[in-house]
Amino acid sequence: MAVLSVSAGSIYLLPFLQEVYYKPLAEALSLNNIEVGSLMSIYGVFAMLSYFPGGWLADKVTPRILISTSLFLTGLLGLFFATLPSYHISLIIHALWGVTTTLLFWSSIVRVTRNWAPKDEQGRAFGFLQMGRGISDIIVSTPILIVFGVLGSSYFALSVVIILISVITILSGVAAWFILSDDDGGKNTAIGSLRSGLTEVVSVLKMPIVWLISIVVLAAYSAYWGTYRFTSYSTDIFSLSVVVAGAISIGKMAMSPPSALVAGFISDKIGIAKSVSILFVILILSFLIFAFMPGLPLLLPFMITNIAIASLAVFALRGIYFALLEEGGIPMTVTGTATGFISMIGFTPDIFMPLIGGLLLDRLPTIEGYRAFFLIVAGICTLGLVAALMIYHIVSSSKKDK
């Protein structure tokens, strides 16, 4: 679990570099908001195309091979990106990252985690994974941000940051290769015939619970993208410096370990779907506050508190929503395939959320742009709440029938 946590924490630091270094990255590559958003959108497109086949692959191939290879390739691409290439080369690198972090990695991590814990402890299992990812983010990101500040927040400093993250990702791949065993993903079968694979896919697509979980993940991930704007929101609305805003972003990451772990234990007690519903209510209220809060210095403590609340809820959701696989009764044998489909739908915000944010901020006055963006996030969270309540109804009815 430690290896999985560090790997899952480090591999996404490169494609999601703009979470902490949004403005430095835009300036170093000479990009506007739409172009920076396009980097994540092209990443999202290729990730979306990779989720479903990657899920099927995770049910067939040992995770040691898939996870370590993914980390190696992602880190090598990062070393190339550290040269701060042209916009078009940066697009290609982000597209390749969409494949390396998804086709080989994501569904393998989910399958290994589900297989790691008993049926009645799925919430805490995924909570442990998210907690580990959060701790890894903090341990890696904090000293790297300090290095960035010491080097003067320059283009050279940004290159050093990317190199350090790339090296850590590659070393995580080495650790995964030597520490994970070949049977960590549960029973891995031969790839088999095309007909067998299509049968698994069709069986997954016929499950209503899979579609509802997809909506839950989509809404939760849109909220996660909403938190990505907290850094630029702090600088644009409250006039904080880039380093201070980056520190707030890393402080936001600090919310991940405790929220994921606590959510995991609580959800095992009161139910995953019920916990997810409560968290969506919190997020809806939080993003509505962001939408209408004026950027007055007097409100700075309130703004930081609201960032903490929204971050706690988002990371709690991310820590438990895949535990819905077990609560929803999805067979273990198709975990990877189901995860691939859910992720293909659920992580589409990688495509449209950065573009929406970029368009709104480039086309509208700053305050109005952020207001429109946060209102959209609140609306999507409302859709997630409806899906979570439907899952809760299905699970409750199933228990009554038994």
Secondary structure, DSSP 8 states (H G I E B T S, - for coil): -HHHHHHHHHTTTTTTTHHHHHHHHHHHTT--HHHHHHHHHHHHHHHHHHHHHHHHHHTTS-HHHHHHHHHHHHHHHHHHHTT---HHHHHHHHHHHHHHTIIIIIHHHHHHHHHHS-GGGHHHHHHHHHHHHHHHHHHHHHHHHHHHHHTTS-HHHHHHHHHHHHHHHHHHHHHHHHHS-TTTTS-------HHHHHHHHHHHHT-HHHHHHHHHHHHHHHHHHHHHTHHHHHHHHH---HHHHHHHHHHHHTTHHHHHHHHHHHHHHH-HHHHHHHHHHHHHHHHHHHHH----GGGHHHHHHHHHHHHHHHHHHHHHGGGHHHHTT--GGGHHHHHHHHHHHHTTHHHHHHHHHHHHHHHS-HHHHHHHHHHHHHHHHHHHHHHHHHHHHHHHHHHHH-
